[in-house]
Amino acid sequence: MQLRSSLIFSFLGLYTAGLAFLSFFSINFVFSYDLAFLLGSLFSIMAFKSSLNAQTFLISLYFVTFFGLSYIAGVSTFDILLSTKFFLIILLLINIKPIATNKYELMRLARFIIVIFLVSYSFQSLLGEVRPKVFVENNFEIPFVLLFVGLLFFLNDRRKNLFFLFALLIIFMSGSRSGLFSLFACSIIFYFKNYKMILALTGLFSFSILYFFYEILPPTDRLFFFEAFFQTFTSRSIENILFGNLYLIELDPHTCYRFRYYSELFSFQSSSTCYSNIFHMMNIRVINDFGLVGLTLFFLIINSSLKKICTYKAADLITLLFLLNGFSVSGLNNNLLFLGAVIVAFSMNKSIIKN
């Protein structure tokens, strides 16, 4: 078991370093983001527990029912898979079992990955790159880095504060506003014992700011997506708002026309048809298709399942990053975040804290 975790850590470190080296020459491996999903899946299968539980049964039943009804309704198989890939990520993540891990190997891996990102982003910034990246767009990468910062805090690394500053520098160079907010939210978990109450108040305050000052906020593509979603969503029935749809339903023609310049995100079946993936932000996509209850249920299942696998703080950090990233980009569909979450989940079991 110890050998297996060592091989996983070594491979992940070399993979990240290799991509960072290519980024020095402005070379980006086209399939690096998809490979992150395959690696996350492989690592989770290596630590997979075979016993069936209620959460696995519920998620599986939800997926099979939604997929089957969508297929019967004539929706393209590719469109259904694109909208439901996150079910597979959830199933793999909640069925990991803890494996024997060396605390000091884990800290070395975390330090190595953070330094790789710092060096790569610094070099690219010096060459004039406005939005540096190692794998893919940095809004996808920042939560991956923050997971490894979290590892250093949870393992009480003596240089954890230095690496927190490194993460801050990485985010400043990335230009990611969502990354900066994510770092702030994560710092509450890192530095405060009563972090749940502070996070709840921070979330309430943030939504209040958005609600009262929405009209004077600078225009961004995320606000544009949210506005289009809100216009379609509020016209629905209460039942639909709470529980979503029984199958994948296309958006109205007016909404699809507003996003016509995202033609690559339109249906595989028809160039004039679009689905919720056009909204980009994963949380909005999930609310559109599965309702507010569906989104809440998914995150509750992830958090409660992870707390049976790893420490409570590690489970809360993973859940928080999936949630926050879903307000910016892929969230539950983020391949890199999934890869990092798998490493943290099977490593941060209670036995490693005692080492």
N, C-alpha and C positions, 0 to 999 in steps of 0.2 A: 504493500500500500504506500509506504514511504517512497519507494522507487517510482511509482506511478505519478505521484504528485510532483516529484523532482523533474520528471520528463515533461510533464505538462507545463511547469513553470519555465523550464529551459526553452521549450518550443515557442511559448508565447513571447518570451523575451527576444528570441532571435527573429521571430516574425515581425514584431514591432520595430526592432532595430533595422531590419532589412528594408521595410517600407519607409522608415525615416531617412535612411541612406539614399534611397531612390528620390525622395522629395527634395534632397539637396540639388538635384539636377532637373527639378521640375518634372519628374517622371512620377506619374501616379498609376499604380497597378489597378487596372479597370475593375477587376473582380475582388479587390481587397475587402470591400464592405460585405459582399456576399460570402466570401471565405470566412469572415468573422462569424457569421451565422452558422456555417458548417462546423467551424471549430468549437463554438459554443455548444452545438448539438452533440458533437463527438465527445467533448469533455463531460457533458451532463449524462450521456449514455454510459460513460465509463464509471460514473458515480450514481447510476440509476438504481432505485429501489423498486422491486417488482410487485410489492403488495398494493392492492387496490384500496383506495380510501374514498371517503364521501366527496371530497373536493375534486378529485380526479374524475369520478363518475359524473358529477354535475357538469363540469366543464366539457367533458366528452359528449354527454347527452345534448348539451347546448349546441356544440359545434355540429354534431351529426344532424340534428333537427333543422338548424338554420341552413346548413349546406344542402340537405335533401329538399327542403321546401323551396329554396332558391333555384335549384336545378329543375324541379318540377315546373316552376314558374317561367322557365325558359331563359334564365340568366346564364351567360357564358361561364364555363368551368373556371377559366382563368380569372375572370372578374370576381368570382366567389372566393377563390384561393387568395387573391390579392387582398380581399377585405377580411379574411379570416386567418391569415398566417399567424397573427398574434396568439391564437388559441394554442398553436403548437409550442410557441415560446413559453406560455404559461404552464402547459402540461409538463414540459421538460424541466422547467425551473422548480416547480413545486414537488417534483418527485426525485430530487437529488438526495442522496444520503451523505452524511459527513465522512470524509476519508482522512487517514492519518497524514498530518502535515507538519513540517518543521517550521516553527515560529520564525526562526532567523532566515530561513530560505524565503519565506513569505515576505518578510521585511525587505530583503535584498531585491526581490522581484518588484515590489512596489516602488522602491527608490529608483531602480533602474528605469522603469517605464516613465516615471515622472521626469527624470533627467533627460531621457530620450526626447520627450515632447518639448521640454524646455530648450534643448540644443537645436532641435529641428525648427521650431517656431522662431527662435532667435535668428538663425541663419537665413531663413526665408524672409523674415522681416527686414533684415539688413539688405537683402537683394531687392527690396521694394514690394514684396508680396503683401497685399492689404489683408487678406484672409488666409493665413497659412493653414496647412493641413498635413496630416500624416496618412490617414486612411481615406477620409472622405470629408465633406463639409464639416467645419469645426463645431457646429452646433450638435453634431452627432458624437463628436470625440470628447468634448469637455466632461460629460458625465462619466465616461470611461476613466478619465484621469482622476476625477473626484472620488471614485470608488477606491482607488489605490491610496489616495491621501487618507481616506477613512480607515484603511487597513493599518496605516502607521499610527493613527490615534488609538484605535482599538487595541493594538498590540503594545501601546505605550512606548513607541520608539523615541529615543532621547532627542532625535532631530526632527520630530514631527512638525514643530512650529516653523522650522526652516523650509520644509517641503510644502507647508501650507502657503508660505510666501512664494515659493516656486509656482504653485498652482495659480496664485493670484497674477503673477507675471505672465503665465501662459494665457490666461483669460484676457488680460489687457492686450496682449499681442494678437489674440484671435479676433478681437472686436465683437465678441458675442455678449449681448446684453442679457440674454437668458442664462448664459454661463455664469455671469457675474451674480445674478440673483440666486442661481443654484448654489454657488459657493457660499453666499451669505446664509442661505437656509441650512446648508450642511454644517456650517460653523456653529449653528445653534446646537446641533446634535453633538459636535465635537467638544464644545466648551461648557455646556450647561447640563446639569443633572436633571432638572425639570424641563427637558426640551420639548415635550409634547404640548404642554400648555403654551409655551412661547411660540412654537410653530403654528399652533391654531390661531393665536392672536395675530401673528404676522400674516397669515393667509387671509384672515378677516380684514385686516387693515389694507392689504394689497387690493382685494376685491372692492373695498369701499372706495379707494382712490380711483380705480378703473370706472366704477359706477358714477361717481360724482364729477369726475374730470374727463370723462370719455370724449366729449366734444372738443376739448382743447388739446388733446394728446396729439403729438406729431403723427402724420399718416404713415403707416407701415403695412407691409403685405399681410402680417398676422391680423391686424385690425380689420383689414379688408376681408380676409377669410372669415373672421368671426362675425362681421356684419352680415355677410351673405348667408352664413349658417343661421344666424339669429332670425333673419327675415323669414326663412323657410320653416324653421323649427317652431316658432311661436304661433304659426298658423295651424298647428296640429292639435289633436285632441289631448286631454290630460293623460289618458291611457297610453297614447303613443309617446308622449314626452317622457313618461315614467318608464315604460317597458320597451320602447322601440318598435321594430317591425318583426314580423314572423319570418320574413325572408328579405333578401337584398333588393331594395327598391331604388330605381333610378331617381335622380334629382329632377326637378322641374326644368323645362327647356330654357326658361329665363336665366336660372342660376348657371346652367351649363354654358349658355352663351356668354355670360360675364367672365367665364374662365376659359374662353376659346383658345387663348394663347398658350394654355397648358395642354395642348393636343395629345402629348404623349401619355397623359393620365386619363384620357377618355377610354371608353369601353373597348375591349378587344373585338366586340361584336359589331359595334356601330360607331362611326366617327362623330355622330351627333348626340350620343348618349354618354352621360357621366354618372358616377356614383360618389359616395362620400369621401373617397380617397382624394378627390379634387380639393378638399379643404386643407390638406397638408397636415394640420395639427391632429395628432392621434386621438386625443381626448374628445375632440369635437366629432371625429369620425365614429368613435365608439358610442357616444351619446346619440348621434344621428341614427345609427343602426340598431343599438341595443338599449337605448334610453338611459336616464339617470340612474335607475336601479341597476342596470347592467354594468355600467362603469363602476359604481360603488361595490357591487358584488365581486367583480374581477380583482379589484385592489384589496378587498378584505380577504379573499381567498389567497392571494399572493402573500400578503403580510402574515396571516395566521399560519400558513404552511411553512414559510421560511423560518418562523419562530420555533418550529419543531426541529429544524435542521441546524440553524446557526444561532448566535447570540441575538438578543432582542435589538440591540443597537444596530448591528449589521443588517438585520431584517428591515428595520425602520429606514435605514439609509438607502437600501436598494429600492424599497417601495417609494420613498420620497423622490428619488432621482427618476424613476419611471414616470411618476406623476408629473413632476415639473417639466421633464423633457417632452411630455405629451402636450403641453401647452405651447410648445415651440415647433417641434418637428415630430419624429416618429414615436417617441415614448415606448409603449408596449411592443412596437415593431422595430425598435432600434437594435440592430444586430450587434453593434459594438457594446452597447450597454448590457445586452443579454450575455455576451461573452464575459465581460467583467463581473457581472452578477453571479454567473456560474462559479467562477473562481472564488469569489468572496463567500458564496453560500456553502460550498463544500469544505472550504478551509476554516472559516470562522466558527467552528464548533466549540463547545464549552471546554473541551479537553485542552485545546491549544492555549487558552488563557491561563491555564494552570502551569504550563511549561516554563 
